[in-house]
Amino acid sequence: MKIEMLNVGWFTAPAGVFRAGDDMDRTIRFPVPAYVVETATERILIDTGLNPAAIADPAAYYDRPDFFAVFALEQEQSVAEQLDLSTLTKVVLTHLHWDHVGGLQLIPASVPVVVQRSEWQAGRDDAAVQRNFFFPHDYADDGREVILIDGDCDLLGDGSIELLLTSGHTPGHQSIRIGEVVLGADVAHYASSLDDHRFPVFADDHEQQGHSAERLRVMRDAGLNVIPGHDPDILRPGAVT
Ligand SMILES: [Zn+2]
């Protein structure tokens, strides 16, 4: 099994938005990763990065000038520029935030998407959409098969790839264990967040996020390589082992 990190782009935002207690006057440029997992029979994309149409003027594209006043987006290379998307067998979404689901519409509608049922339902609930800064335009119905998961799941039925419900950051956030690697996604933006629980200032449920971080910390301490969501000092494109 092979895992490769692609860097799709960057977002720049005040440090204090993404780590409680950090300076609001200083900005940090965060990488936006997506991952390709190859097995003997599958080629799975995990998350899809930014929506290329939104990069230049996200406030206008998403009609949220309030929200995007504090963000700048940059495309590195979209998933379409880095991969032959027609060869994918599945897309797994960790959650429905715009930096994870934005590239979904680049992927042929014949490729099914796998997401937690609680996340997908929240993405269609007005109050949850508002609270979680979801932009339904990014995951609008395009005829694609949506495979809904309830909790932890052995994705391929052979124990090789396990979806882990790690809610809190969003209602149905999931992490993915592939062998000895755990893609934690946004349970912890920084590797250190697993220990200090200094999460972004926004969340669906910070207490639940703390429980999810504890779950991943235990896995890390047992020897698994837990990859954080957006840590600029850790994420590098290329093979993940
Ligand atoms: Zn994110």
Residues whose N, C-alpha, C, O or C-beta is under 5 A from the ligand:
A	BS01	ZN	D99 D186
